[in-house]
């Protein structure tokens, strides 16, 4: 029983860490795109 429970906890922890990683990459991509967009708008005017 403990082996099964610890395996489930390890899988859930892995999914949580992957979700945090993907969310971090999406946030970095969005903020980087906003910086690029702001630079383009600044050069336009």
N, C-alpha and C positions, 0 to 999 in steps of 0.2 A: 504493500500500500504506500509506504513512504517513497519507494523508488518511482512509482507512477506519479505521485503528487509532485515530487521534486522535478520530474521531467516536464510536467505541465507548467510548473512555475518557470522553468528555464525557457520553454517555448514562448510563454506569454511575455517574459522579460525581453526575449529576442525581438518579438514583434513590436513591443513598445520602443525599443532602441532604434529599430528600423524606421518606425513612424516618426520619431523625433528627428532622425537624420534627414528624412525626406522633407519634413516641415522646415528644417533649418536650410536645406538647399533651396527650397522654394522661396523662403524669405530673402535669402541672399540674392537670388535671381531677380526677384521683384525690386529690391532696393537698388541693385546694380542697374537694372533697366531704367528706373526712375532717375538715377544719376546721369545716365547716358541721355535720357530724354531732356532733362533740365539743361545739360550742356548744349544739346542741339538747339533748344529754344533760346538759350542765351546767345549763341552764335548767330541765330537768325535775326535778332533785333539789332 
